[in-house]
């Protein structure tokens, strides 16, 4: 079971701040494909991965990161300085 967190406009598009789900995904990218296949709102949120960042167990990573043993995946837009 993995907890998935959504922040900023990702949360707005999906309509949830977080959810828990069982997945057979091997990588973050595989998880994204599973989510996109669920409903149109997920497809819209994950349409452009270059506009997203991902953290696995609170560590920034890439979309090819493995999910073996992972408890939490978070998706959010890039942080802006200021």
C-alpha positions as CSV (number, residue, x, y, z in Angstrom):
1,X,0.0,0.0,0.0
2,X,1.4,3.4,-1.0
3,X,0.2,6.8,0.1
4,X,0.1,9.3,-2.7
5,X,0.1,13.0,-1.9
6,X,-0.9,15.7,-4.3
7,X,0.0,19.4,-3.9
8,X,-1.0,22.8,-5.5
9,X,-2.7,22.5,-8.9
10,X,-2.1,18.7,-9.0
11,X,-4.4,18.4,-6.0
12,X,-6.9,20.8,-7.6
13,X,-7.1,18.9,-10.8
14,X,-7.5,15.5,-9.1
15,X,-9.7,16.8,-6.3
16,X,-7.9,14.9,-3.5
17,X,-5.1,15.9,-1.2
18,X,-4.0,12.3,-0.8
19,X,-5.0,8.7,-1.3
20,X,-3.8,5.2,-0.5
21,X,-3.7,2.5,-3.1
22,X,-2.3,-0.9,-3.9
23,X,-0.1,-0.8,-7.0
24,X,1.9,-3.2,-9.1
25,X,4.0,-0.3,-10.5
26,X,7.7,-0.9,-10.5
27,X,8.7,2.8,-10.9
28,X,7.1,6.2,-10.3
29,X,6.5,6.5,-14.1
30,X,4.6,3.2,-14.0
31,X,2.5,4.5,-11.2
32,X,1.7,7.7,-13.2
33,X,0.6,5.5,-16.1
34,X,-1.7,3.5,-13.7
35,X,-3.2,6.8,-12.3
36,X,-3.7,8.3,-15.8
37,X,-5.7,5.2,-16.9
38,X,-8.0,5.6,-13.9
39,X,-10.0,8.7,-14.8
40,X,-9.7,11.8,-17.0
41,X,-8.9,14.0,-14.0
42,X,-5.7,12.0,-13.4
43,X,-4.9,12.1,-17.1
44,X,-5.2,15.9,-17.0
45,X,-3.1,16.3,-13.9
46,X,-0.3,14.1,-15.3
47,X,-0.5,15.2,-18.9
48,X,2.9,17.0,-18.8
49,X,5.4,15.4,-16.5
50,X,7.9,18.1,-17.3
51,X,5.6,20.4,-15.2
52,X,5.8,18.1,-12.2
53,X,8.3,17.1,-9.5
54,X,8.1,13.9,-7.5
55,X,9.4,12.9,-4.0
56,X,9.6,9.3,-2.8
57,X,9.5,8.9,1.0
58,X,10.2,12.7,1.2
59,X,13.3,12.6,-1.0
60,X,13.2,14.5,-4.4
61,X,13.8,12.0,-7.2
62,X,13.1,11.3,-10.8
63,X,10.2,9.5,-12.5
64,X,12.3,6.4,-13.1
65,X,12.8,5.9,-9.4
66,X,11.9,2.4,-8.1
67,X,8.9,1.9,-5.8
68,X,10.0,-1.3,-4.1
69,X,9.5,-0.7,-0.3
70,X,8.3,2.9,-0.8
71,X,5.6,4.1,1.6
72,X,4.9,7.6,0.2
73,X,5.0,9.3,-3.2
74,X,4.3,13.0,-3.5
75,X,3.6,15.0,-6.7
76,X,3.9,18.8,-6.9
77,X,4.8,21.6,-9.3
78,X,8.4,22.9,-9.3
79,X,9.1,25.3,-6.4
80,X,9.6,28.9,-7.4
81,X,12.1,31.1,-5.6
82,X,11.2,34.5,-4.3
